[in-house]
Amino acid sequence: MIETRIPNSSGDQLNDDEILGSLKNFSNCLNIVENDLDLAIKAHSCPTLSTDEHIKLDTYLTYVNSTLFWMYLKLQGSDLSKYILHDLNRAKEMLARDKQINDSKSAPHLDIAASIRFIAAGLHTRFVDMDGVIVTEAQYKRSLAEASSKN
């Protein structure tokens, strides 16, 4: 077998085994993406998905489709600045916006009705600064009474 050497950007030589390993890795990655894409397409036709889940799935499908097209153009040696980078960035922005929305949904929210009840219940209570410790007026009077009874 004749060993073919292809120069890379650093001037070193790559042998056939390295190229075949890279191609096998690329093929495996494409198979994984293809399997994920098949599952996503099957899930897209599921009638039980909520609107939020459909939006996530559509965004994912858009991103995968754009990524695969980007890979195709890259393999063909095309200039990518004209074609797909805008679509990929837009899909990334949609995914980031979706994450931001979901994070805000899961963030703790103020229960206004409970806050009003707590404030209303605490308005009639008077607080006194007792040597750097904030206590209620009743606790302050009790501590004064206890102190005077000990003396």
C-alpha positions in Angstrom: 0.0 0.0 0.0 1.3 3.4 -0.9 1.2 5.9 1.9 -0.3 9.2 0.9 0.8 12.3 2.8 -1.2 15.5 2.8 0.4 18.7 4.2 -1.7 20.5 6.9 -1.5 24.1 7.9 1.5 23.6 10.2 3.6 21.9 7.5 3.4 18.5 9.2 2.2 15.4 7.2 -1.0 13.6 8.0 -1.1 9.9 7.2 -4.1 7.9 5.9 -4.9 6.6 9.4 -5.3 10.1 10.8 -7.5 11.1 7.9 -9.6 8.0 8.2 -10.0 8.5 11.9 -11.2 12.1 11.4 -13.6 10.9 8.7 -15.0 8.2 11.0 -15.4 10.7 13.8 -17.2 13.1 11.4 -19.4 10.3 10.2 -20.3 9.2 13.8 -21.1 12.8 14.7 -23.3 13.1 11.6 -25.1 9.9 12.5 -25.8 11.2 16.0 -27.2 14.5 14.6 -29.3 12.5 12.1 -30.7 10.3 14.9 -31.5 13.4 17.0 -33.1 15.1 14.0 -35.3 12.0 13.4 -36.5 12.0 17.0 -37.2 15.7 16.8 -39.2 15.4 13.6 -41.2 12.5 15.1 -41.8 14.6 18.3 -43.0 17.6 16.1 -46.0 15.6 15.0 -47.0 14.7 18.6 -50.3 16.4 19.5 -49.6 16.5 23.2 -46.8 19.1 22.9 -47.6 22.5 24.5 -47.1 25.7 22.6 -43.8 26.4 24.6 -42.5 22.9 23.7 -43.4 23.5 20.0 -41.5 26.7 20.0 -38.4 25.1 21.5 -38.7 22.2 19.1 -39.1 24.5 16.1 -36.1 26.6 17.2 -34.0 23.4 17.7 -35.0 22.2 14.2 -34.1 25.6 12.7 -30.7 25.5 14.4 -29.9 21.9 13.4 -31.0 22.6 9.8 -28.9 25.7 9.6 -25.9 23.9 11.2 -26.1 21.0 8.7 -26.4 23.5 5.8 -23.3 25.3 7.2 -21.4 22.0 7.4 -22.4 21.2 3.8 -21.2 24.6 2.5 -18.0 24.4 4.5 -17.3 21.0 3.0 -17.9 22.4 -0.5 -15.4 25.2 0.3 -18.0 28.0 -0.1 -17.8 31.5 1.4 -19.9 31.2 4.5 -20.0 34.9 5.4 -22.8 35.4 2.8 -25.0 32.5 3.6 -25.7 31.0 6.8 -24.0 32.8 9.7 -27.0 35.2 10.0 -29.4 32.3 10.3 -27.2 30.5 12.9 -26.9 33.7 15.0 -30.6 34.3 14.8 -31.3 30.7 16.0 -28.8 31.2 18.8 -30.6 34.4 19.8 -33.9 32.6 19.8 -32.5 29.8 22.0 -31.0 32.4 24.4 -34.3 34.3 24.6 -36.2 31.0 25.3 -33.7 30.3 28.1 -34.2 33.8 29.5 -38.0 33.4 29.5 -37.8 30.0 31.2 -35.4 31.3 33.8 -37.7 34.2 34.6 -40.7 31.8 34.9 -38.8 29.6 37.4 -37.5 32.6 39.4 -39.1 33.3 42.7 -42.0 35.8 42.6 -43.3 38.0 45.3 -46.7 37.0 46.7 -48.3 40.4 46.9 -51.3 39.3 48.9 -49.1 37.7 51.5 -46.9 40.7 51.6 -49.8 43.0 52.3 -51.0 40.7 55.1 -47.5 40.7 56.7 -47.2 44.4 56.5 -50.7 45.0 57.9 -50.0 42.6 60.8 -46.8 44.4 61.6 -48.0 48.0 61.4 -49.4 48.0 64.8 -46.3 46.6 66.4 -43.8 49.2 67.7 -40.1 48.4 67.7 -37.5 49.7 70.1 -33.7 49.7 69.7 -32.4 48.0 72.9 -28.6 48.3 72.9 -28.3 47.5 69.2 -31.0 44.8 69.2 -34.4 45.6 67.7 -37.2 44.3 69.9 -40.9 44.9 70.1 -42.1 47.5 72.6 -43.7 44.7 74.7 -40.5 42.8 74.9 -38.6 46.0 75.9 -41.1 46.7 78.7 -40.9 43.1 79.9 -37.1 43.2 80.0 -37.2 46.5 81.9 -39.6 45.0 84.4 -37.4 41.9 84.8 -34.4 44.1 85.3 -36.1 46.2 87.9 -37.5 43.2 89.8 -33.9 41.7 90.0 -32.6 44.9 91.6 
